[in-house]
Structures are given as structure tokens and as C-alpha cells.
Amino acid sequence: MNKQNNKPGFALGKENYKLLLIGFVIIIIGFLLMMGGGSDDPNVFDESIFSFRRITLAPLVVLFGFAFEIYAIMKKPKENK
């Protein structure tokens, strides 16, 4: 007779949760890269809001973070025998 282990557990494995945390940190870094560049005086236009870091790099980092999150969720946990 086979005994099955029916105790409730987490939906994902420990490694998946670590990867989710790493992906979340990557997304936060992307949003931090977008910060700044504003002018204190509303009558003065500041060109620094159009820098490469804010327009190109930061959104790519955020998108990579979201893609990494999808990978972290879809990764099959290792089975312990």
C-alpha cells in the first residue's frame, strides 16, 4: 500500500521564491533608475529628463525584471527523492 504525503505546502519551491525576490529587486532598480531629472522651477525646462538612463535603460531593466518574474514562476521546482 502506497502512502501519499497529503500535507499542504507552498505552491512554489524555495528556489522559485528566491528567484521571485531577485526579480522584484530588479524591477525596483529599474524604477529607481527612472527617478530624478525634474526641475525645481516649473517655468524652467530641464533636458535631463530625456537622458538615455531614463528613456531607454530603466524601462529595459523593468521589462527584464518582469520577464525574470515570469521565469521564476514557471520554473519547475526540483523534486527531492
Summary of the structure (lengths in Angstrom):
residues: 81
radius of gyration: 20.8
end to end distance: 18.5
largest distance: 79.7
contacts: 169
relative contact order: 0.22
helix: 59%
strand: 0%
